[in-house]
Amino acid sequence: MYKTNIKQMETYNSEGTNVSSQQVKKPGGLIFAGILSILNAIFTIIGGIGMILVTQPNIKEFLYDLIEEAGQVIPTSFEQALNCGVTSGSIAIIGAIISFIGVVGILMLKRNGFYIYVFAQVGLIVAPIILGIPNSVSIWGILLTALFIGIYASFWKLYK
């Protein structure tokens, strides 16, 4: 019977003292931001699926009928949004899945998770602009993206 020695990984905290890697706690702010990002990804996936479904001919016709019955004029932005629904929905779903993967990596304190998250968030801003999808980018979306990237960047020293 052979006895094996398992060497435990060691890390150092900010004071330079040795602590076990199992004792490193994630800050509450990082966990809270991660939960918000995961919820955002889930709702974005649901919204993306909804955008794709709305472009189906029978649903599209139903929406036009509802608007006409209400005596409203169908705005051109609504028609443009329906015409780009599949593309917008696909971009949203793909971006949300990549963001979700990045957030999970961040919560596991991996630098690659941060890079993946930033790539996804920047892609969600840039892709609709490149594809010329109208009304797809908002100042608030850009500000929230910058805020969350900043929050995750503030925990950079924790990432391995």
N, C-alpha and C positions, 0 to 999 in steps of 0.2 A: 504494500500500500504506500503510495507516494503522497506526501504532504506538499501542497503548493502554497506558496505565499502570495497573497493578493495585495498588491501595492495600491493604496488608495490615492486617487488624484488629489493634488493639493492646489489651493489657490491662496492668494493673499488679499486681505481686505485693505481699505484705504490707509490704515495705520501701519501696514506692512507686517502684520502678524499672520501666522499661518492658520488657516481654517479649512475644514473639509469642504469639498465642493457641494456636499449635500446640505451644508449649513447656510449657503448663500441664499438669502431671501430676495425675492423680486419686490421692488418697490410698489406700493399700492397704486401710484400714478401710472406706472407702466401697465399694470394689470387692468386698471380702469380704462385706459386708452385702448388696450387690446380688446377688451370686451365691446367697447363702442365700435371699433373697427370691424370686429367679427359680425356684430349686428348690422352694421352698414353693408357689409358684403352680402349677407343673407337677404336683406331688403332689396339690394341692387339686383341680385339674381332674380328675385321674384318680379321686380319691375321690368327687367330685361325680357323675361318670359312673357309678361303682360304686353310689352311693346310688340313682340313678335306675334302674339295671338291677335292683337287688335288689327293687324294688317291682313288677316284672313278675310276673304271677300264677303262672307255672310256677316261677320261681326262689323266690318267696315260699313256695309250697307245699313245694318241696324243702327249704328252710331249716326250716320247721316240722316236716317229717318227720325231719330230722336231729336236731333238738332232742328230739323225742319218743322217737326210737330210743335216744338217749343217756340217757333216763330223767330228763331235766331238765324243770323247769317253765318254761314260756315267761313271762318277766317282762313286766309291763305296759309297762315302758319300751321293751322291744324292739318290742312291737306299736305303740306310739305312734311310735317312730322309723320303722318301716316305713310307717305311715300318712302321715307327713310327708316321706318320702324324696324324692319328686319336687320338692317345694318347697325342701327343704334342699339337695338336689343342685344345683338351678338357681341358688339364691342363692350357693352355693359357687363354681360355675363362673363366673358373671357377676362376682362379687367378685374371683376370682383373675385373670380376664382384665384387669379394670380395674387391679388391683394390678400386674400384669405391665407394662402400658402405663406406669403411674406409675414403676416402677423403671427401665424403659428411659429414661424422661425424666430421672430423677435421675442415672443414669449418664452421660447426655449433658449433665449439669450445668444442667438447666432447672428453674426454680422451678415451672413448671406441673406437671412430673413429681411434685414433692413434694406439691403440692395434690391431684393425682389419686390418689396413693398414700394420703394421709391420708383422703380421701373414701372410697376403697374399703375401707380397714381399719375405719373407724368404721361404715360401712355393713354390713360383715360381722358386727359386734357388735350393732348396733341393729336391723337387719331381722328377724332371728329372734325378737327380743324383741317387736317390734311385731306380728309374725305369730303369736305365741304358740306357737312351736315348742319343745317340751320338751327339756331337756338339751342345748341348742345353744350355750350360752355357758359358758365356764369362766374361773375366776380366772387360770389360767396363760395362757390365750389373750389375755386383756385385758392381763396384765403383759408378755407378749412383744410385743404390738402397741404398747404404750406404749414399750417398750425400743427397738424398731426405728424408731418415729417419732422418738424422742429421738436415736438414732444419726444418722438422716438430717437432722434439724434441726441437729445439731452442725456440719454441713458447709454451712450456709446461706450463708455468705459466698462460697462457690464458685459458687453457682447464679446464673444470669443470667436 
